[in-house]
């Protein structure tokens, strides 16, 4: 429990990194198609932070099954969307993979430092 400030710091740094990375990903997909609007920018950021917090907390509490649960939730929310829109599907896939890589990297860094 004494490592909580360290965990919060890592999560905060992770989110700053994610903000920069997703800025460039969003710009790339906006150039291809206006499917990602600036209006949903804040909503997307908040949703991404919540998703990464969910995974981060699960991994820190030795519950790796949150990754599978998260995948099922994400898939379930995409079932009724337009499957023919390549841009939004690619954005969805790339965004989720990058989010997972960021969280897992942060978790591995914590495990390396804390033990």
VEXDREN-2710 file (C-alpha; in Angstrom, 1 decimal):
% VEXDREN-2710
k/r/px/py/pz
1/UNK/0.0/0.0/0.0
2/UNK/3.0/2.3/0.4
3/UNK/3.5/2.4/-3.3
4/UNK/0.2/4.1/-4.1
5/UNK/1.8/7.5/-4.9
6/UNK/4.2/5.8/-7.2
7/UNK/1.3/4.0/-9.0
8/UNK/-0.6/7.3/-9.4
9/UNK/2.5/9.0/-10.8
10/UNK/3.1/6.2/-13.3
11/UNK/-0.6/6.3/-14.3
12/UNK/-0.4/10.1/-14.7
13/UNK/2.7/9.9/-16.9
14/UNK/1.1/7.0/-18.9
15/UNK/-1.9/9.2/-19.6
16/UNK/0.3/12.2/-20.7
17/UNK/2.0/9.8/-23.1
18/UNK/-1.3/8.4/-24.3
19/UNK/-2.6/12.0/-24.9
20/UNK/0.4/12.7/-27.2
21/UNK/0.2/9.4/-29.1
22/UNK/-3.6/9.6/-29.6
23/UNK/-3.3/13.1/-30.9
24/UNK/-1.2/11.8/-33.8
25/UNK/-3.4/8.8/-34.4
26/UNK/-6.5/10.9/-34.5
27/UNK/-4.9/13.4/-36.9
28/UNK/-3.9/10.6/-39.2
29/UNK/-7.4/9.2/-39.4
30/UNK/-9.0/12.6/-39.7
31/UNK/-6.9/13.2/-42.8
32/UNK/-8.3/10.0/-44.3
33/UNK/-11.9/10.6/-43.4
34/UNK/-13.8/13.0/-41.2
35/UNK/-15.2/10.1/-39.2
36/UNK/-13.5/11.2/-36.1
37/UNK/-14.8/14.6/-35.2
38/UNK/-13.3/17.3/-32.9
39/UNK/-16.7/17.4/-31.1
40/UNK/-16.1/13.9/-29.6
41/UNK/-12.5/14.7/-28.7
42/UNK/-13.1/15.3/-24.9
43/UNK/-15.5/12.3/-24.7
44/UNK/-12.9/10.0/-26.3
45/UNK/-10.1/11.2/-24.0
46/UNK/-12.2/10.6/-20.9
47/UNK/-13.4/7.2/-22.1
48/UNK/-9.8/6.2/-22.9
49/UNK/-8.6/7.3/-19.4
50/UNK/-11.4/5.3/-17.8
51/UNK/-10.6/2.2/-19.9
52/UNK/-6.9/2.4/-19.1
53/UNK/-7.6/3.0/-15.4
54/UNK/-9.8/-0.1/-15.4
55/UNK/-7.1/-2.3/-17.0
56/UNK/-4.3/-0.7/-14.9
57/UNK/-6.1/-1.3/-11.6
58/UNK/-6.9/-4.9/-12.6
59/UNK/-3.3/-5.7/-13.5
60/UNK/-2.0/-4.0/-10.3
61/UNK/-4.4/-6.2/-8.3
62/UNK/-3.2/-9.4/-10.0
63/UNK/-6.3/-9.9/-12.0
64/UNK/-5.1/-10.3/-15.6
65/UNK/-8.5/-11.6/-16.6
66/UNK/-9.6/-7.9/-16.8
67/UNK/-7.9/-7.8/-20.3
68/UNK/-10.3/-10.5/-21.6
69/UNK/-13.2/-8.9/-19.9
70/UNK/-12.3/-5.5/-21.4
71/UNK/-12.0/-7.1/-24.8
72/UNK/-15.4/-8.6/-24.5
73/UNK/-16.9/-5.3/-23.4
74/UNK/-15.3/-3.5/-26.3
75/UNK/-16.4/-6.1/-28.8
76/UNK/-20.0/-6.0/-27.3
77/UNK/-20.2/-2.2/-27.8
78/UNK/-19.1/-2.5/-31.4
79/UNK/-21.6/-5.1/-32.5
80/UNK/-24.2/-2.7/-33.8
81/UNK/-21.8/-0.3/-35.6
82/UNK/-21.0/0.1/-39.3
83/UNK/-18.6/-2.8/-40.1
84/UNK/-18.1/-1.5/-43.6
85/UNK/-16.4/1.8/-42.5
86/UNK/-12.7/0.8/-42.7
87/UNK/-11.5/4.1/-41.2
88/UNK/-13.4/3.9/-37.9
89/UNK/-12.8/0.1/-37.6
90/UNK/-9.0/0.7/-38.1
91/UNK/-9.1/3.6/-35.7
92/UNK/-10.9/1.4/-33.2
93/UNK/-8.4/-1.5/-33.6
94/UNK/-5.3/0.6/-33.5
95/UNK/-6.6/2.7/-30.6
96/UNK/-7.3/-0.3/-28.5
97/UNK/-4.0/-2.0/-29.3
98/UNK/-2.1/1.2/-28.4
99/UNK/-4.1/1.6/-25.2
100/UNK/-3.3/-2.0/-24.2
101/UNK/0.4/-1.5/-25.0
102/UNK/0.6/1.6/-22.9
103/UNK/-1.1/0.1/-19.9
104/UNK/0.8/-3.2/-20.1
105/UNK/4.1/-1.3/-20.5
106/UNK/3.3/0.8/-17.4
107/UNK/2.4/-2.3/-15.5
108/UNK/5.7/-4.0/-16.5
109/UNK/7.7/-0.9/-15.5
110/UNK/6.0/-0.9/-12.1
111/UNK/6.7/-4.6/-11.6
112/UNK/10.4/-4.1/-12.6
113/UNK/10.8/-1.2/-10.1
114/UNK/8.6/-2.4/-7.2
115/UNK/9.2/-6.1/-7.7
END
